[in-house]
């Protein structure tokens, strides 16, 4: 996780970006939290999608390392076949399921194994979230078995200025399964980040969500939204 966080820091430096809105899904969300732990001053908003903040359990650490060993022995296809309909909901559009399956089978097993071992050693990010005062968006698929809604609620409750969006009809990849609902939530969140950045220094009130026009409200895909 530390190596990925440093990659982000190096990228921002190379692009001369002072502060950014940072988002990640699943392991990507944990990389975001690692970056926030190390460089909170460079973040002006965070998106945490289908991820969780708790440290790995001893059982989980053992399982991740065992899976890493398996991927190195067998490659990615068997694993991809087994978990596809946990990554996406069983009723996901066939094109989405095929796309996710191709992504998994195209992954180098060495990289996947290294990612599993890295996640097995991750720290507890819950204290990081409780200190993070920038606007935050927590998104989760209503049918996600890997990072269920209860885990998203824990992060939402810890974050001082957050919104929780539960996307109906999606599992672990709502950005692919329900892109309209996901993108609508993201667009609203980026507006909220811009509004927060425009407030005077020292004004730490929670950032209000952008009010949708009647036309936007009628057209917006269904997603359950909660705010702190």
C-alpha positions in Angstrom: 0.0 0.0 0.0 2.8 2.4 0.8 4.4 1.8 -2.6 1.1 2.7 -4.4 0.7 5.8 -2.2 4.1 6.9 -3.2 3.3 6.4 -6.8 0.4 8.8 -6.4 2.6 11.3 -4.7 5.2 11.1 -7.5 2.5 11.4 -10.2 1.0 14.6 -8.6 4.5 16.1 -8.3 5.3 15.3 -11.9 2.1 16.9 -13.0 2.5 19.9 -10.6 -0.8 19.2 -9.0 -1.0 20.8 -5.5 -4.2 19.1 -4.3 -6.7 16.7 -5.8 -9.9 14.7 -5.4 -8.8 11.1 -5.0 -11.0 8.1 -5.6 -10.6 4.3 -5.6 -12.7 1.1 -5.8 -12.0 -2.0 -3.7 -8.2 -2.2 -3.2 -8.1 1.2 -4.8 -10.1 2.6 -2.0 -7.5 1.3 0.5 -4.7 2.9 -1.5 -6.7 6.2 -1.2 -6.9 5.8 2.5 -3.1 5.0 2.7 -2.4 8.2 0.7 -4.6 10.2 3.0 -2.7 8.8 6.0 0.5 10.0 4.5 -0.4 13.2 2.7 -3.7 14.5 4.0 -2.9 18.1 3.0 -2.9 17.2 -0.7 -6.4 15.8 -0.7 -9.5 18.0 -1.2 -12.0 15.2 -1.5 -12.2 11.4 -1.4 -14.3 8.8 -3.2 -14.4 5.4 -1.5 -16.2 2.8 -3.6 -16.9 -0.8 -2.5 -14.0 -0.9 0.0 -13.5 -1.1 3.7 -11.2 0.5 6.3 -10.7 -2.3 8.9 -7.4 -4.2 9.1 -7.0 -7.7 7.9 -7.9 -10.5 10.3 -5.5 -13.4 11.0 -7.9 -15.7 9.0 -8.1 -13.2 6.2 -4.3 -12.8 6.1 -3.9 -16.5 5.8 -6.6 -16.8 3.0 -5.1 -14.0 1.0 -1.6 -15.5 1.1 -3.0 -18.9 0.2 -4.8 -17.4 -2.8 -1.6 -15.6 -3.9 0.2 -18.9 -3.9 -2.6 -20.5 -5.9 -2.6 -17.8 -8.5 1.1 -18.2 -9.0 0.6 -22.0 -9.5 -2.5 -22.0 -11.6 -2.9 -18.6 -13.2 -6.0 -16.4 -13.2 -8.6 -18.2 -15.2 -9.9 -20.6 -12.5 -10.1 -17.8 -10.0 -11.9 -15.5 -12.5 -14.4 -18.2 -13.3 -15.1 -18.7 -9.6 -15.6 -15.1 -8.5 -17.1 -13.4 -11.6 -20.6 -13.3 -10.2 -19.5 -11.9 -6.9 -17.5 -9.2 -8.7 -20.7 -8.3 -10.6 -24.3 -9.3 -9.8 -25.7 -12.5 -11.4 -28.1 -10.3 -13.4 -25.4 -7.9 -14.7 -25.5 -7.3 -18.4 -23.6 -10.0 -20.2 -21.2 -7.5 -21.8 -20.3 -6.1 -18.4 -19.6 -9.6 -17.0 -17.5 -10.5 -20.1 -15.5 -7.3 -19.7 -14.8 -8.0 -16.0 -13.8 -11.6 -16.8 -11.4 -10.4 -19.5 -9.8 -7.9 -17.1 -9.2 -10.6 -14.5 -7.8 -13.2 -16.9 -5.6 -10.6 -18.6 -4.0 -9.7 -15.2 -0.4 -11.0 -14.6 -0.7 -13.5 -11.8 2.5 -12.1 -10.3 0.9 -8.7 -9.9 -2.4 -10.2 -8.5 -0.4 -12.2 -6.0 1.6 -9.2 -4.9 -1.6 -7.2 -4.5 -3.1 -9.9 -2.3 0.0 -10.1 -0.1 0.0 -6.3 0.2 -3.7 -6.2 1.3 -3.0 -8.9 3.8 -0.7 -6.6 5.7 -2.8 -3.4 5.5 -3.2 -1.3 8.7 -6.4 -0.1 10.3 -7.6 3.0 8.3 -10.5 3.8 10.6 -8.5 6.4 12.6 -7.5 8.0 9.3 -11.1 8.5 8.2 -12.2 10.0 11.5 -9.5 12.7 11.0 -10.4 13.4 7.4 -12.4 16.6 7.2 -12.6 17.0 3.4 -15.8 16.1 1.6 -16.1 12.3 1.1 -18.4 10.1 -1.0 -18.9 6.5 0.0 -20.5 4.3 -2.7 -21.4 0.6 -2.5 -23.4 -1.8 -4.6 -26.5 -3.0 -2.7 -25.6 -6.6 -3.6 -21.8 -6.5 -2.8 -20.8 -9.6 -1.0 -17.1 -8.6 -0.6 -17.7 -5.2 0.9 -21.3 -5.2 2.1 -23.4 -2.1 2.8 -22.6 -2.4 6.6 -18.9 -1.8 5.9 -19.8 1.3 3.8 -21.9 2.6 6.7 -19.0 2.2 9.1 -16.8 4.4 6.9 -19.7 6.9 6.3 -20.2 7.2 10.1 -16.5 7.8 10.7 -16.0 10.5 8.0 -17.0 13.9 9.3 -18.3 15.2 6.0 -19.6 12.3 4.0 -22.4 11.1 1.8 -23.3 7.4 1.4 -24.8 6.2 -1.9 -26.1 2.6 -2.1 -26.5 1.6 -5.8 -29.4 -0.8 -6.3 -28.8 -3.7 -8.7 -25.0 -3.7 -8.4 -22.5 -5.9 -6.6 -18.8 -5.1 -6.3 -18.4 -2.9 -9.4 -21.3 -0.4 -9.5 -19.3 1.9 -11.8 -19.6 -0.8 -14.5 -22.9 -2.4 -13.5 -24.9 0.8 -13.0 -22.7 3.5 -14.6 -25.6 6.1 -14.8 -26.2 5.9 -11.1 -22.5 5.9 -10.2 -21.7 8.7 -12.5 -24.5 10.9 -11.3 -23.3 10.4 -7.7 -19.8 11.2 -8.7 -20.8 14.4 -10.6 -22.8 15.7 -7.6 -19.8 14.9 -5.3 -17.3 16.8 -7.5 -19.7 19.8 -7.5 -19.7 19.5 -3.7 -15.9 19.5 -3.6 -15.8 22.6 -5.8 -18.2 24.3 -3.5 -16.1 23.4 -0.5 -12.9 24.7 -2.1 -14.6 28.0 -2.8 -15.6 28.6 0.9 -13.4 31.0 3.0 -10.5 29.6 4.9 -11.6 28.5 8.4 -15.2 27.6 7.3 -15.4 24.0 8.3 -19.1 23.4 7.9 -20.1 20.2 6.0 -20.3 20.8 2.3 -23.9 20.9 1.2 -24.9 18.7 -1.7 -25.7 20.4 -5.0 -29.5 20.8 -5.4 -30.8 19.1 -8.5 -33.1 20.8 -10.9 -36.6 19.2 -11.3 -35.5 17.9 -14.7 -32.4 16.3 -13.2 -34.3 14.8 -10.4 -36.8 13.1 -12.8 -34.0 11.8 -15.0 -31.6 10.6 -12.3 -31.2 6.8 -11.9 -32.4 5.3 -8.6 -29.8 5.2 -5.7 -30.3 5.5 -2.0 -28.5 8.5 -0.6 -27.6 9.3 3.0 -25.8 12.4 4.3 -24.1 13.3 7.6 
